[in-house]
Amino acid sequence: MNSIRLWHFAQASLGIVQWVGIAVLLNPIIIERTSSGALLGQVMALIGGAGLLAPLIGGIADRYCYHRLLQRMALFIHFIALLILYFADTTAAIYWTVGTLPLLIFRWQLGLALH
């Protein structure tokens, strides 16, 4: 990458919003609805553990120039996760789903930074 393009800024801002949103919004919601610190830890482990796939997904995005497509998919999947969170009850499976949906797409941003 020789120059910074507008989508680089957009992706960086998505990443910042994602981590701030997770730290500020998701943690209190899980604790309030389930009173389970263990469930909160499991969801955070899913989010952090998926970072191991970031170099692979980032390499695929770089090789096949899928940056725009992945960014659009990230926005869509993030919207789905927030929608699921809005209707979430006290079941652990819902929170596991909310924890993993954004990761399917957002982990590639770290992979881009590593290349």
Contacts in CASP RR format, 6 or more apart in sequence:
PFRMAT RR
TARGET T0000
AUTHOR 0000-0000-0000
METHOD contacts of the structure
MODEL  1
MNSIRLWHFAQASLGIVQWVGIAVLLNPIIIERTSSGALLGQVMALIGGA
GLLAPLIGGIADRYCYHRLLQRMALFIHFIALLILYFADTTAAIYWTVGT
LPLLIFRWQLGLALH
1 8 0 8 1.000
1 115 0 8 1.000
7 67 0 8 1.000
7 68 0 8 1.000
7 71 0 8 1.000
10 71 0 8 1.000
11 67 0 8 1.000
11 71 0 8 1.000
11 109 0 8 1.000
11 112 0 8 1.000
12 109 0 8 1.000
14 71 0 8 1.000
14 74 0 8 1.000
14 75 0 8 1.000
14 78 0 8 1.000
14 106 0 8 1.000
14 109 0 8 1.000
15 106 0 8 1.000
15 109 0 8 1.000
18 78 0 8 1.000
18 102 0 8 1.000
18 106 0 8 1.000
22 44 0 8 1.000
22 47 0 8 1.000
26 43 0 8 1.000
26 85 0 8 1.000
26 98 0 8 1.000
26 99 0 8 1.000
27 40 0 8 1.000
27 44 0 8 1.000
29 85 0 8 1.000
29 88 0 8 1.000
30 36 0 8 1.000
30 37 0 8 1.000
30 39 0 8 1.000
30 40 0 8 1.000
30 43 0 8 1.000
30 95 0 8 1.000
31 37 0 8 1.000
31 40 0 8 1.000
33 88 0 8 1.000
33 89 0 8 1.000
33 90 0 8 1.000
34 90 0 8 1.000
34 92 0 8 1.000
34 95 0 8 1.000
36 92 0 8 1.000
39 92 0 8 1.000
39 95 0 8 1.000
42 92 0 8 1.000
42 96 0 8 1.000
43 95 0 8 1.000
43 96 0 8 1.000
43 98 0 8 1.000
43 99 0 8 1.000
46 96 0 8 1.000
46 99 0 8 1.000
46 100 0 8 1.000
46 103 0 8 1.000
47 99 0 8 1.000
47 102 0 8 1.000
47 103 0 8 1.000
50 100 0 8 1.000
50 103 0 8 1.000
50 107 0 8 1.000
51 103 0 8 1.000
51 107 0 8 1.000
51 110 0 8 1.000
53 107 0 8 1.000
54 107 0 8 1.000
54 108 0 8 1.000
54 109 0 8 1.000
54 110 0 8 1.000
54 111 0 8 1.000
54 114 0 8 1.000
55 110 0 8 1.000
55 111 0 8 1.000
55 114 0 8 1.000
55 115 0 8 1.000
56 111 0 8 1.000
57 70 0 8 1.000
57 107 0 8 1.000
57 108 0 8 1.000
57 111 0 8 1.000
58 108 0 8 1.000
58 109 0 8 1.000
58 110 0 8 1.000
58 111 0 8 1.000
58 112 0 8 1.000
58 114 0 8 1.000
58 115 0 8 1.000
59 108 0 8 1.000
59 111 0 8 1.000
59 112 0 8 1.000
59 115 0 8 1.000
60 66 0 8 1.000
60 108 0 8 1.000
61 67 0 8 1.000
61 70 0 8 1.000
61 108 0 8 1.000
61 111 0 8 1.000
61 112 0 8 1.000
62 112 0 8 1.000
62 115 0 8 1.000
67 112 0 8 1.000
70 105 0 8 1.000
70 108 0 8 1.000
73 105 0 8 1.000
74 102 0 8 1.000
74 105 0 8 1.000
74 106 0 8 1.000
77 101 0 8 1.000
77 102 0 8 1.000
77 104 0 8 1.000
77 105 0 8 1.000
78 101 0 8 1.000
78 102 0 8 1.000
78 105 0 8 1.000
78 106 0 8 1.000
80 101 0 8 1.000
81 97 0 8 1.000
81 98 0 8 1.000
81 99 0 8 1.000
81 101 0 8 1.000
81 102 0 8 1.000
84 94 0 8 1.000
84 97 0 8 1.000
84 98 0 8 1.000
84 101 0 8 1.000
85 94 0 8 1.000
85 98 0 8 1.000
88 94 0 8 1.000
88 95 0 8 1.000
88 98 0 8 1.000
END
